[in-house]
């Protein structure tokens, strides 16, 4: 159950980061900073961009 929640959180974060990047023309790192994504999640998400 916890693993599923983690996957869902990462997927949610990825979509929001992507939307913010497109709307504001910023980098993934900038979007993650604005959204205050935790460092552990940033490592996982950075691999997707």
Number of C-alpha atoms within 10 A of each C-alpha: 5 7 8 9 10 12 11 12 12 17 13 11 18 21 11 15 25 16 13 19 17 13 9 9 11 13 15 20 16 14 20 23 14 11 13 10 17 10 11 8 15 19 11 12 19 12 7 9 11
